[in-house]
Amino acid sequence: MPFLTGVRELVYQRALPRATANLQVVTSRLGDHAGLVGAAAMVVEHLHSPAGADARLDRLAP
């Protein structure tokens, strides 16, 4: 895993030690589904954001 090793090294070089004290840089267990799960998480995050909730409530108001 040379790519993962490179990412890990770069993160540890550029981040503060406290930020990486409990950080684990590992490969995803989601495999081919990682992109889909990430996109779904972004949609849910957007819908439940304060701005997203306000927009939905504004559309419901008469």
HUBELRA-V243514 format. One record per residue. N is the residue number from 0. RES is the residue in three letters. SS is DSSP state (a for helix, b for strand, c for the rest). Layout:
N&RES&SS, N&RES&SS
This chain:
0&MET&c, 1&PRO&a, 2&PHE&a, 3&LEU&a, 4&THR&a, 5&GLY&a, 6&VAL&a, 7&ARG&a, 8&GLU&a, 9&LEU&a, 10&VAL&a, 11&TYR&a, 12&GLN&a, 13&ARG&a, 14&ALA&c, 15&LEU&c, 16&PRO&c, 17&ARG&c, 18&ALA&c, 19&THR&c, 20&ALA&c, 21&ASN&c, 22&LEU&c, 23&GLN&c, 24&VAL&c, 25&VAL&c, 26&THR&c, 27&SER&c, 28&ARG&c, 29&LEU&c, 30&GLY&a, 31&ASP&a, 32&HIS&a, 33&ALA&a, 34&GLY&a, 35&LEU&a, 36&VAL&a, 37&GLY&a, 38&ALA&a, 39&ALA&a, 40&ALA&a, 41&MET&a, 42&VAL&a, 43&VAL&a, 44&GLU&a, 45&HIS&a, 46&LEU&a, 47&HIS&c, 48&SER&c, 49&PRO&a, 50&ALA&a, 51&GLY&a, 52&ALA&a, 53&ASP&a, 54&ALA&a, 55&ARG&a, 56&LEU&a, 57&ASP&a, 58&ARG&a, 59&LEU&a, 60&ALA&c, 61&PRO&c
